[in-house]
Amino acid sequence: MTDQAAGQRATIEGFRDWMAVILMLSGGVMLGLVVAAMSPVAHEAAIYFANSGDGDLVAQMIVTVPSIGVILGGPLSGWIIPRTGTKNFMLAMLGVFGIAGSAGLYLESAIFLMVSRFILGLATAGIVTSMITMISEHFTAELRSRIFGFQSATGAAAGVLTIFIAGQIGQTYGWRAPFALYLLALAVLVLGVFFLPKTAPMARPAGQAKVPADWKQLVAMWPLYLLILPMFLAVYMPNIQVSFLLRDDGIVGPSVQSYVILTGAFVVAISALCYGRVSRRFSGAQILMACFIFQGLGITLMGLSHSAVPIALGCGILGIGTGIANPLISDLLVARTTPDMRSRAIGLSYTARYSGDFINPLVMRPLAIASSLHHAFLIVGGLFLVGVVIAVLWRQSLGKTAEA
């Protein structure tokens, strides 16, 4: 689809247009809710589930199990959207998100809670894939780059607000209370019925075979998908691990923990708003390299720190890389795929993103048991920085080879 394709808008005009954009951006809000709502109360949940075995691991898996749903739901959503229409699928997933997300208010069993969180992940994959697909369907390239930046900023801002609110109500009403925040999706569903633009299912003429070259678009982007894995293992460090890092330093209050974690989310929002300007000055490869540098520095600083302020600073440095990485990935995928493959490429990207989320505790917990959580942070942060050095040297060697 070219920028001059019928139906694509180069400007946002009128009340209905603005409402549509706001509702499209709400996908970022739902994404921010998935992990952030439980992050400040993860330590309290670990105490509650201590009788189930390793309470820390149970709580971390409850936080991260939606990632399994996203991993599986990303490709599934990409396959369903062309057959149902983007709006219809997004509205359905908003309903599932609200019901499954709020189930934590009353579920007692850790297993049942994990199942509801898995379904929440499936719905999240559907919402974010629909959202990015809808933006690419209705806006030209220049405008959608700005909207992708706003989307990432909106999600980060929602994460900031969610972490703050979850910390406050979790401290006052207990660790279950933040699950009520997922009911916001039902309000978005009602508004979406009236204001989201409708897209008809993509018709395929009878007997038309799938074009093998289409799938080559996805295969050609395997290096990007591969880089997303470690990048998003780092992205979710504040939400999954920082609560326990602070606990090891004697900082256990949900309210204080929420202030530390939301520092990173606040910086993500600011960084994402700068994406449009950054993307005009630097190449995608340069931006990706910068993301890994900021992530490595942030994680290393958190590993070296033993009080709230420097750990919060580490979250902020990490957040710089996260803020520009999210819109960059969406921009690269949309620009490099045709409309019939776009939702599939986007869905696969969320599979890669949440694979990084899911493996986070599986990587960090064994390292923490072998030494300490602070040492685990230092190891991971050091590997990121070493990886950047190797990548720079490799690119330089390729350049010298090409000149020879």
HELIX and SHEET records of a PDB file:
HELIX    1   1 GLY A   14  ALA A   36  1                                  23    
HELIX    2   2 SER A   39  VAL A   41  5                                   3    
HELIX    3   3 ALA A   42  TYR A   48  1                                   7    
HELIX    4   4 ALA A   50  SER A   52  5                                   3    
HELIX    5   5 GLY A   55  THR A   64  1                                  10    
HELIX    6   6 PRO A   66  THR A   84  1                                  19    
HELIX    7   7 THR A   86  SER A  102  1                                  17    
HELIX    8   8 ALA A  103  LEU A  105  5                                   3    
HELIX    9   9 ALA A  110  HIS A  138  1                                  29    
HELIX   10  10 ALA A  141  TYR A  173  1                                  33    
HELIX   11  11 ALA A  177  LEU A  183  5                                   7    
HELIX   12  12 LEU A  184  PHE A  195  1                                  12    
HELIX   13  13 PRO A  212  ALA A  220  1                                   9    
HELIX   14  14 TRP A  222  VAL A  235  1                                  14    
HELIX   15  15 MET A  237  ILE A  240  1                                   4    
HELIX   16  16 VAL A  242  ASP A  248  1                                   7    
HELIX   17  17 PRO A  254  LEU A  273  1                                  20    
HELIX   18  18 TYR A  275  ARG A  281  1                                   7    
HELIX   19  19 GLY A  284  LEU A  304  1                                  21    
HELIX   20  20 ALA A  308  ALA A  335  1                                  28    
HELIX   21  21 PRO A  339  ALA A  370  1                                  32    
HELIX   22  22 LEU A  373  GLU A  403  1                                  31    
END                                                                             
